[in-house]
Amino acid sequence: MARTRVRITSLLALSAALFLTAACGNDPSPQDTKSEAGPQPQAMKPVVVVTTTWEGAFAKAAGAEDVKVIVPQSVHHAPDYDPKPSDLAAVAKADFVLYAPFEPYAAKIKEAAGSKAKLVEVNLDNDPDKVKAEVDKLGALFGTADAATRWKTGFDTEYAKLNKEVQAGWPGGRSPSVVTQVFTAWSAKLAGATPVGTYGPEAVTPAQLAELAAKKPELVLDNAHMSTGTVLPDSGAEQVKIVNYPGEDLDLLTVYRNAAAELKKAMGAS
């Protein structure tokens, strides 16, 4: 009778062990699940913190969905902004932090970035070739290359359309003579015009003023964010306000649409 009890007890113990082994095999640990499932969904949606809407628009074009902008869009001259402690706290939680080297608070941003955040210097220039190069770079970093490629295709289509519309408004059917601020040369390209002179970012000196006025430009493409007023007074040139920074929707194409509208209006008035 004692032997029978021992045998039954042993069988019960063996069955329990087999059950636990099977249960462990069918219910992998979170670590096993992660390795079998590959990258987690959030890995495809990085948290991106950007200094301004300009970097933000580049990030969005590259496929980023979770984008936090530090400098409010209402700030007319973004480099004048002084980041708040809450801004710097957001930087520390980011996967990627985008900034431009000319921004005076870049050093604070670098210091605030945690060990997890990757700092990315962005070439802020709305020249179409440079934009697409930056979008490509960011798409590769974010793991969103397909989204970046789709955006570039739409961008090329829209840019070609706007370029054609602006050129249709050339006075007398010829390319206008233009002078541009150094950061708005891209808008001359959109107009199909080659600048006869550039100025800035410093204020125009009397010598520069005389030199640029002698070129007899029809248009002056001024940077709305760094304007010093009328650049070539008494020259007869129509001054066009060009905005580089996108709005809160981070839609970079709106910048080109607005510039095209301002150019067409100015050429019609010239």
Sequence and secondary structure as in RCSB ss.txt:
>XXXX:A:sequence
MARTRVRITSLLALSAALFLTAACGNDPSPQDTKSEAGPQPQAMKPVVVVTTTWEGAFAKAAGAEDVKVIVPQSV
HHAPDYDPKPSDLAAVAKADFVLYAPFEPYAAKIKEAAGSKAKLVEVNLDNDPDKVKAEVDKLGALFGTADAATR
WKTGFDTEYAKLNKEVQAGWPGGRSPSVVTQVFTAWSAKLAGATPVGTYGPEAVTPAQLAELAAKKPELVLDNAH
MSTGTVLPDSGAEQVKIVNYPGEDLDLLTVYRNAAAELKKAMGAS
>XXXX:A:secstr
 HHHHHHHHHHHHHHHHHHHHHHHHHS  HHHHHHHH S GGGGS EEEESSHHHHHHHHHTT  EEEESS TT 
SSGGG    HHHHHHHHT SEEEE TT TTHHHHHHH  TT EEEE      HHHHHHHHHHHHHHHT HHHHHH
HHHHHHHHHHHHHHHHHHT GGGS   EEEEGGGHHHHHHTT  EEEEE SS   HHHHHHHHTT  SEEEEETT
S  S SSTTS  EEEEE  S  TT  HHHHHHHHHHHHHHHHHH 
